[in-house]
């Protein structure tokens, strides 16, 4: 018996190690940052037949799922996102009970008629050719397997399903406010992600998404008059039969598949030198001023693409599409949906933000349901820098708006920590300020802590190590630690996991003696600017003791400040006229009224 148990244990170790080895070999960067990392893999083959008269479609799906985890899986889960667009759904009720509902949703779902709702109905499901039991629970399909999936095992699921496209309410739908016929995001049964934290079969209540990396092979059949764009590379000319076209797309190494279609689309392209082919789809029925905006968009989209590739890492696909559709702006694999009736500044700005998402969430595929600030915040950070690079009137701090948004939140009394699940924020306003503003400040302020050059290196290294993976919040901090050799866990803990605030002040200045005080709970190193009574100036840098290092600086470095000691005193070289803490204002101090001291 002992011998048998040992043999079984050895076999399991071999299978698990072999699976992990295959996963690592297939990833782009095998190093200390990702050693031992694993992720699941899924390949989709789907055939879809759409009736554009009643907006219903039939689908078949063959899904090959590889369990790269060390765990035995007894169940799997699918997302059925379109089921959210039904009266009484969680999305409907949440929108009608939250204090500040999204104006695009409001009570609209509750008023949808049967021919206006969305749904995905699973008709049959097989595991390796044998029928299995399943239950639809809101926007999640719960599947009990006939046979558990062993570590390293591949399993084939075959599904038949019927679906109906809802009237455009949020992101997906038909006949949006600008008359786009089909905005098809989150439209198919989508396998939920499983990772070292377990299953992520979140109901669709109103926020973001998470998906399994894989390859897609999709055949879309619909009315021949419709022009189709979205994720994936078109495989030859669409086949025509009985008034319908079948568009065959393949999309390698993505975790989603989105498309849009309309009979009135104009389709423009822009080939970037040594870069991807850019596609632009917009309705020919737009007013002339909007048509002019879309004609101007390609050249500057290419400039944005170059900026992000230079400052994060190379865009890895051969194409990218900007498509009029949806209900605002939303990022998807190789594409974005964006409403088109905008001023040019708005059109370019939203395109910049959604394009930046190709790096932060679609290549660096964080779980945006749990860590929404990693995609919205990091995207806001880099897209603000990109837009500033295109502007004739450059801002000294392109992130000033993000700082204002965060500081307002921090002083509001209703802030929730960034560890809050995106669906569990008390209000949409708090969610927005946390995800977009505080998330952007997280990166910008990290530059204040470690130095801008080190931040640039950190972002590029983070991209290189975690592209085509699922990075988690601490991965960006560990990357920064590897770049700098500093200890930075304190930064993530306080700014990312609590609502502790930064508040430093100047307690007193007497002759040459300067005393500072820490008022807030969050520690920080301090940049200090001193003006002497003779008119000369000197910059000082006070390292944070627990950081175990100093950022590159031309300032005079003085003794460390230990966090638990609330005050810090030192003598300057000469009599002091004035003192300012952080004149760059890149440290998110919640009360700057005590950051400047001047002797009258």
C-alpha positions in Angstrom: 0.0 0.0 0.0 2.8 2.4 0.9 4.5 1.6 -2.4 1.3 2.2 -4.4 0.7 5.6 -2.7 4.3 6.7 -3.4 4.0 5.6 -7.0 0.7 7.6 -7.4 2.2 10.6 -5.7 5.2 10.4 -8.1 2.9 10.2 -11.1 0.9 13.2 -10.0 4.1 15.2 -9.5 5.3 14.2 -13.0 2.0 15.2 -14.6 1.8 18.5 -12.7 5.5 19.4 -13.5 5.0 18.3 -17.1 2.0 20.6 -17.4 3.8 23.5 -15.8 6.8 22.9 -18.0 4.6 23.0 -21.2 2.9 26.2 -20.0 6.2 27.9 -19.3 7.7 26.8 -22.6 4.8 28.2 -24.4 4.9 31.6 -22.6 6.9 34.5 -23.9 9.2 35.1 -20.9 10.5 32.4 -18.6 12.4 34.0 -15.7 12.3 34.5 -12.0 9.2 36.7 -12.3 7.0 33.9 -13.7 8.8 30.7 -12.7 6.2 28.1 -11.6 3.4 30.2 -13.2 0.6 28.4 -15.0 -2.6 29.4 -16.7 -5.4 27.6 -18.4 -5.8 27.4 -22.2 -8.9 27.2 -24.4 -9.5 27.0 -28.1 -12.9 28.0 -29.6 -14.3 26.9 -32.9 -17.8 28.5 -33.5 -20.2 28.7 -36.3 -22.9 31.4 -36.0 -26.0 32.0 -38.2 -27.5 35.4 -37.5 -31.0 36.6 -38.6 -30.8 40.4 -38.9 -34.5 40.7 -39.0 -35.3 39.4 -35.5 -31.7 39.7 -34.2 -31.7 36.0 -33.2 -28.8 33.6 -33.9 -28.0 30.0 -33.7 -24.5 28.8 -32.7 -22.4 25.7 -32.4 -19.3 25.8 -30.3 -16.5 23.3 -30.0 -14.2 24.2 -27.1 -11.0 22.4 -26.4 -9.9 23.1 -22.8 -6.5 22.3 -21.4 -6.2 22.1 -17.6 -2.7 23.4 -17.0 -3.4 23.7 -13.3 -2.2 21.2 -10.7 -5.8 20.7 -9.6 -8.5 18.2 -10.5 -11.6 20.0 -11.9 -15.0 18.6 -11.1 -17.0 21.5 -12.6 -16.6 24.2 -15.2 -18.5 27.4 -15.6 -19.5 29.5 -18.6 -20.5 33.2 -18.7 -23.8 33.9 -20.5 -23.5 37.7 -20.5 -26.5 38.4 -22.7 -28.8 37.0 -19.9 -28.1 40.2 -18.0 -30.4 42.2 -20.3 -33.6 40.8 -18.9 -36.1 42.4 -16.4 -35.2 41.2 -12.9 -31.6 40.3 -13.7 -28.9 41.3 -11.2 -27.7 44.0 -13.6 -31.3 45.4 -13.8 -32.0 45.3 -10.0 -28.6 46.7 -9.1 -29.0 49.6 -11.5 -32.4 50.4 -10.0 -31.2 50.2 -6.4 -27.8 51.9 -6.5 -27.7 55.6 -5.5 -26.1 56.8 -8.7 -27.1 54.5 -11.6 -25.3 54.6 -14.9 -27.5 56.9 -17.0 -27.1 54.5 -19.9 -28.8 51.7 -17.9 -31.1 53.3 -15.3 -34.3 51.4 -15.4 -34.2 50.5 -19.1 -33.6 46.8 -18.6 -36.8 46.5 -16.5 -38.8 47.9 -19.5 -37.5 45.5 -22.2 -40.1 43.6 -24.1 -39.6 39.9 -25.0 -38.3 40.7 -28.4 -35.9 43.3 -27.0 -34.2 41.3 -24.2 -30.9 39.5 -24.6 -30.4 35.8 -23.9 -28.2 32.8 -24.5 -30.0 29.5 -24.2 -27.9 26.4 -24.1 -29.7 23.5 -25.9 -27.1 20.8 -25.5 -23.6 20.3 -24.0 -21.3 17.3 -24.3 -18.0 16.4 -22.7 -15.9 14.3 -25.0 -19.0 13.3 -26.9 -21.1 12.4 -23.9 -24.0 14.6 -22.6 -23.4 16.3 -19.3 -25.7 18.1 -16.9 -25.8 21.8 -16.6 -28.0 24.6 -15.1 -28.4 28.2 -16.2 -28.2 30.5 -13.1 -28.6 34.1 -14.3 -25.5 34.9 -16.4 -23.6 31.8 -15.4 -23.9 28.3 -16.7 -23.0 25.8 -14.0 -21.7 22.5 -15.4 -21.2 19.3 -13.5 -18.7 17.1 -15.3 -19.1 13.4 -16.0 -15.4 12.8 -15.6 -13.1 15.2 -13.6 -10.5 16.9 -15.7 -7.1 15.8 -14.5 -4.0 18.1 -14.4 -2.5 18.3 -17.9 -5.6 16.8 -19.6 -7.4 18.2 -22.7 -11.2 18.0 -22.8 -13.5 18.8 -25.7 -16.9 20.4 -25.0 -19.5 20.7 -27.8 -22.4 23.0 -27.4 -25.5 24.1 -29.4 -27.1 27.3 -28.3 -29.7 29.9 -29.4 -29.4 33.6 -28.6 -31.0 37.0 -29.0 -29.2 40.3 -29.2 -30.7 42.8 -26.8 -31.6 46.4 -27.6 -28.4 48.3 -26.9 -28.3 49.1 -23.2 -24.7 48.6 -22.0 -21.8 47.8 -24.3 -23.5 45.1 -26.3 -26.6 45.2 -28.4 -28.5 46.2 -31.5 -29.5 49.5 -32.9 -27.5 51.7 -30.6 -28.2 55.5 -30.1 -26.3 56.2 -33.4 -28.1 53.5 -35.4 -25.3 50.9 -35.5 -27.0 47.6 -36.2 -24.9 45.1 -34.2 -22.4 45.7 -31.4 -21.4 42.1 -30.5 -19.3 42.0 -27.4 -19.6 39.2 -24.8 -22.1 37.5 -27.1 -21.1 33.8 -26.9 -20.9 31.2 -24.1 -17.5 32.1 -22.6 -15.6 29.7 -20.4 -14.9 31.2 -17.0 -11.3 31.5 -15.8 -9.7 29.2 -13.3 -6.4 30.1 -11.7 -4.5 29.7 -8.5 -7.3 31.5 -6.7 -9.9 29.1 -8.0 -12.9 29.8 -10.3 -13.9 33.3 -11.4 -17.5 32.7 -12.4 -18.7 36.2 -11.5 -22.2 37.2 -12.5 -22.5 40.0 -14.9 -23.8 42.9 -12.9 -22.3 45.9 -14.5 -18.5 45.9 -14.6 -15.7 44.3 -16.4 -14.5 40.9 -17.7 -12.0 38.2 -17.4 -11.2 35.4 -19.8 -9.0 32.4 -20.6 -6.2 32.8 -23.1 -6.6 30.8 -26.3 -7.2 30.8 -30.1 -10.5 31.5 -31.8 -11.8 30.2 -35.1 -15.2 31.9 -35.8 -17.5 31.7 -38.8 -20.2 34.4 -38.8 -23.0 34.1 -41.3 -25.4 37.0 -41.8 -27.1 39.2 -44.4 -24.7 39.8 -47.3 -25.3 43.6 -47.2 -23.6 43.9 -43.7 -20.0 45.0 -43.4 -18.3 43.2 -40.5 -15.2 44.2 -38.4 -13.7 43.2 -35.1 -11.4 40.6 -33.6 -9.4 38.3 -35.7 -7.9 38.0 -39.2 -10.4 37.5 -42.1 -9.7 34.2 -43.9 -10.1 35.0 -47.6 -13.2 36.6 -49.2 -16.5 35.8 -47.4 -18.5 33.0 -49.0 -21.9 34.0 -50.4 -25.0 31.8 -50.3 -28.7 32.5 -50.4 -28.2 36.2 -49.7 -25.9 35.7 -46.8 -22.2 35.9 -46.3 -20.0 33.7 -44.1 -17.1 35.7 -42.7 -14.4 33.4 -41.4 -12.1 34.8 -38.7 -9.1 33.4 -36.8 -7.7 35.1 -33.8 -4.6 33.7 -32.1 -3.6 34.3 -28.5 -6.6 36.4 -27.3 -9.0 36.0 -24.5 -12.1 37.4 -26.1 -13.8 37.8 -29.5 -15.8 40.8 -30.5 -17.4 42.0 -33.7 -19.7 44.7 -35.1 -21.7 44.8 -38.3 -23.8 47.4 -40.2 -24.9 47.8 -43.8 -23.8 51.4 -43.8 -20.3 51.1 -42.6 -17.5 52.9 -44.4 -14.3 50.8 -44.0 -11.0 52.7 -44.2 -7.5 51.3 -43.6 -4.2 52.7 -42.6 -1.0 50.7 -43.0 1.6 51.6 -40.3 5.2 51.5 -41.5 6.7 48.4 -39.8 3.5 48.0 -37.8 -0.1 46.7 -37.9 -2.8 47.5 -40.4 -5.3 49.9 -38.8 -9.0 49.5 -39.7 -11.7 52.1 -39.2 -15.5 51.3 -39.5 -18.0 54.2 -39.2 -21.4 54.9 -40.7 -21.7 56.8 -43.9 -24.9 58.4 -42.6 -22.9 60.5 -40.1 -23.1 64.3 -40.3 -20.3 65.7 -42.4 -18.5 67.1 -39.4 -18.3 63.7 -37.8 -17.2 62.1 -41.1 -14.4 64.6 -41.3 -13.3 63.6 -37.8 -13.2 59.9 -38.7 -11.1 60.8 -41.8 -8.6 62.6 -39.6 -8.4 59.8 -37.0 -6.1 57.2 -38.7 -2.9 59.2 -38.8 -3.0 60.2 -35.1 -4.1 56.7 -34.1 -0.9 55.5 -35.7 1.0 58.0 -33.7 -0.6 56.7 -30.5 0.2 53.2 -31.5 3.8 54.1 -31.8 3.8 55.9 -28.5 2.4 52.9 -26.6 4.7 50.5 -28.4 7.7 52.6 -27.5 6.8 53.2 -23.8 5.3 49.8 -22.9 6.2 47.2 -25.5 5.6 46.2 -29.1 1.9 45.7 -30.2 1.9 42.0 -31.0 -0.9 41.7 -33.5 -1.0 42.5 -37.2 -4.2 44.6 -37.0 -6.3 46.9 -34.9 -9.8 48.2 -35.5 -11.6 51.3 -34.3 -15.3 50.6 -34.8 -18.3 52.9 -34.4 -20.7 51.1 -32.0 -21.4 50.3 -28.4 -22.5 52.9 -25.9 -19.4 55.0 -25.3 -15.9 53.5 -25.5 -14.9 49.9 -24.6 -11.8 47.9 -25.3 -11.8 44.4 -26.9 -9.3 42.0 -28.5 -7.6 43.8 -31.4 -10.5 46.3 -31.5 -12.5 48.9 -29.7 -16.2 50.0 -30.0 -16.7 53.7 -29.7 -19.6 56.0 -30.3 -18.8 58.2 -33.3 -20.8 61.4 -32.9 -18.1 63.3 -31.1 -15.9 66.3 -31.4 -12.5 65.4 -32.8 -10.8 65.9 -29.4 -13.2 63.5 -27.8 -13.0 61.0 -30.6 -9.2 61.0 -30.4 -9.1 61.0 -26.6 -11.4 58.0 -26.2 -9.5 56.2 -29.0 -6.3 56.8 -27.1 -7.7 55.4 -23.9 -9.2 52.3 -25.5 -6.1 51.7 -27.6 -4.0 51.8 -24.5 -6.2 49.1 -23.1 -4.7 46.8 -25.7 -1.6 46.7 -23.5 -3.2 47.1 -20.0 -5.8 44.3 -19.9 -5.7 42.7 -23.3 -2.0 41.8 -23.4 -1.4 42.2 -19.7 -4.7 40.4 -18.9 -5.3 41.2 -15.3 -8.6 40.2 -13.8 -10.4 43.6 -14.3 -13.4 42.4 -12.2 -11.2 42.1 -9.1 -8.4 44.6 -10.0 -10.2 47.2 -12.1 -7.6 49.8 -11.2 -4.9 47.8 -12.9 -6.5 48.2 -16.3 -8.4 51.5 -16.0 -5.8 53.3 -13.9 -2.7 52.1 -15.8 -4.5 52.9 -19.1 -5.4 56.4 -17.9 -1.8 56.9 -16.9 -0.3 56.0 -20.2 -3.1 57.5 -22.4 -2.7 60.8 -20.6 1.0 60.8 -21.4 0.3 59.8 -25.0 -2.3 62.6 -25.5 0.0 65.1 -24.0 2.7 64.1 -26.5 0.3 64.9 -29.3 -0.8 68.2 -27.9 0.6 71.5 -29.0 0.1 72.9 -25.5 2.0 70.4 -23.3 1.1 70.1 -19.6 3.9 70.0 -17.0 1.8 67.3 -15.3 -0.4 65.3 -17.7 -1.8 63.4 -14.7 -3.0 66.5 -12.8 -6.6 65.5 -13.5 -6.1 62.1 -12.0 -4.5 63.6 -8.9 -7.5 65.9 -8.5 -9.9 63.0 -8.8 -8.1 60.9 -6.3 -7.6 63.7 -3.8 -11.3 64.5 -3.9 -12.1 60.8 -3.3 -9.6 60.6 -0.4 -11.1 63.6 1.3 -14.7 62.6 0.6 -15.1 60.2 3.5 -16.6 57.5 1.3 -13.4 56.0 -0.3 -13.2 52.2 -0.5 -9.8 50.4 -0.9 -8.6 49.3 -4.3 -9.1 45.7 -3.1 -12.8 46.2 -3.5 -14.4 44.0 -6.2 -15.6 46.2 -9.0 -19.3 45.2 -8.4 -19.1 45.9 -4.7 -18.4 49.6 -4.7 -21.2 51.5 -2.9 -21.6 53.9 -5.8 -20.5 54.3 -9.4 -18.8 57.6 -8.5 -16.6 56.0 -5.9 -15.8 53.1 -8.4 -14.8 55.6 -11.1 -12.6 57.7 -8.9 -10.8 54.6 -7.5 -10.4 52.7 -10.7 -9.5 55.5 -13.1 -8.0 58.3 -10.8 -6.4 56.4 -7.9 -5.2 53.7 -10.3 -3.4 56.3 -12.5 -1.9 58.0 -9.4 -0.7 54.6 -8.3 1.7 54.4 -11.2 2.5 58.1 -11.4 3.3 58.3 -7.7 5.4 55.2 -8.0 7.6 57.3 -10.3 7.9 59.8 -7.5 9.0 57.0 -5.1 11.5 55.2 -7.3 12.3 57.8 -10.0 10.8 58.3 -13.4 13.5 56.4 -15.3 13.1 53.5 -13.0 9.3 53.6 -13.5 9.8 53.6 -17.3 12.0 50.5 -16.9 9.5 48.9 -14.6 6.6 49.3 -17.0 8.6 47.8 -19.9 9.9 44.9 -17.8 6.4 44.3 -16.5 5.1 44.1 -20.0 7.9 41.8 -21.1 7.5 39.4 -18.2 3.7 39.2 -18.1 2.4 39.7 -21.6 -0.1 37.0 -22.6 -0.5 36.1 -18.9 -2.7 37.2 -16.0 -0.7 39.5 -13.8 -1.9 40.4 -10.4 -1.4 43.6 -8.4 1.7 42.7 -6.6 3.5 41.7 -9.9 4.0 45.4 -10.8 5.5 46.1 -7.4 7.8 43.0 -7.5 8.9 44.1 -11.0 9.8 47.6 -9.6 11.7 45.9 -6.7 13.7 43.8 -9.2 14.5 47.0 -11.2 15.5 49.1 -8.2 16.5 46.6 -5.5 14.2 48.6 -3.1 11.7 47.2 -0.7 8.3 48.5 -1.9 5.7 46.3 -0.3 4.7 49.1 2.0 3.7 51.2 -1.0 1.3 48.6 -2.4 -0.1 47.7 1.1 -1.0 51.3 2.0 -2.0 52.7 -1.3 -3.5 49.6 -2.8 -5.0 47.7 0.1 -6.1 50.4 2.5 -7.6 53.9 2.5 -4.6 55.3 4.5 -3.7 58.8 3.2 -0.5 60.7 2.7 -0.3 63.9 4.7 3.0 65.5 5.6 3.5 69.0 6.9 6.1 71.5 8.0 5.8 71.9 11.8 8.3 74.7 12.3 11.3 76.6 10.8 13.6 78.4 13.1 16.8 79.8 11.7 18.5 76.8 10.1 16.4 74.2 11.9 13.5 72.6 10.0 11.0 70.2 11.6 8.6 68.1 9.5 5.6 66.0 10.7 3.8 63.0 9.4 0.1 63.4 9.9 -1.4 60.8 7.7 -0.8 57.0 8.2 0.8 56.3 4.8 4.7 56.5 4.7 6.6 58.2 1.9 10.1 59.5 1.1 10.2 63.2 1.0 11.4 65.7 -1.6 12.0 69.0 0.1 12.9 72.4 -1.5 14.5 75.1 0.7 15.0 78.7 -0.1 17.6 80.5 2.0 17.4 84.1 3.2 20.2 85.0 0.8 18.1 83.9 -2.1 19.8 80.7 -2.9 18.0 77.3 -3.0 18.7 73.7 -2.2 16.8 70.5 -2.7 16.9 67.8 0.0 15.8 64.2 -0.2 14.7 62.3 2.9 14.7 58.6 2.3 12.0 56.4 3.9 13.8 54.0 6.1 11.6 51.0 5.3 12.3 51.5 1.6 15.9 50.4 2.1 17.2 52.6 -0.7 17.1 56.0 -2.4 15.8 57.0 -5.8 18.3 58.6 -8.2 18.4 62.3 -7.4 20.5 65.4 -7.7 19.2 66.6 -4.3 21.2 66.5 -1.1 20.4 63.1 0.6 20.0 63.4 4.4 19.2 60.8 7.1 16.4 58.3 6.7 13.0 58.9 8.3 11.6 55.9 10.2 7.8 55.8 9.7 6.7 55.2 13.4 8.5 58.4 14.4 6.0 61.2 13.7 8.4 64.1 13.4 11.7 64.7 11.6 14.2 67.5 12.3 17.4 68.6 10.6 19.6 71.6 10.2 20.0 73.3 6.8 23.3 75.0 5.8 22.1 78.5 6.2 19.2 80.6 7.6 16.0 79.5 5.9 13.4 81.8 4.2 10.9 79.2 3.0 10.4 75.4 2.7 8.2 73.3 0.4 7.4 69.6 0.5 7.2 68.1 -2.9 7.0 71.1 -5.3 6.4 68.6 -8.2 3.1 67.7 -6.5 3.5 64.1 -7.7 3.1 62.9 -4.1 -0.6 62.6 -3.5 -0.6 64.6 -0.2 -4.3 65.1 0.8 -3.7 68.4 2.4 -1.2 70.7 0.7 -2.0 73.7 2.9 0.7 72.6 5.3 3.3 71.8 2.7 4.7 75.3 2.3 6.2 77.4 5.1 7.5 80.9 4.6 9.0 83.2 7.2 7.6 86.7 6.8 
